[in-house]
Amino acid sequence: MRSMPIDRARSAALRRAACGIVAVAAIGAADFAAGATHTVTIEGMRFAPPSLTVEQGDTIVWVNHDLVAHTATAARTFDSHEIAPQASWAYVARRPGRYAYACALHPTMKAVLIVRGKR
């Protein structure tokens, strides 16, 4: 019978620890979930805008309004693969930096994505 208070105390401590873990996980997920969404239009064989600055955790959506497929490809960072006409592709900017990208199918199509770190 004397072990009951200890078991209750241990159980309460475990519940508090579990709640703390859930709270920390929710706060971490909110950092990326709270990001803004930006659109890059692909039309006339070019990316618009040609340079885009976003915050870490923001989402960038490339929308292809051209008559042919295109890609948004940055070496070792992101690769949309082919984006069909009237289709789109999204990328979450997780690492700060300056990323030059191009269409792998049409190398003259170039643009820059600048990702700023969280403040």
Secondary structure, 3 states (H helix, E strand, C coil): CCHHHHHHHHHHHHHHHHHHHHHHHHHHHHHHHCCCEEEEEEECCEEECCEEEEECCCEEEEEECCCCCECCEECCCEECCCECCCCEEEEECCCCEEEEEECCCCCCCEEEEEEECCC
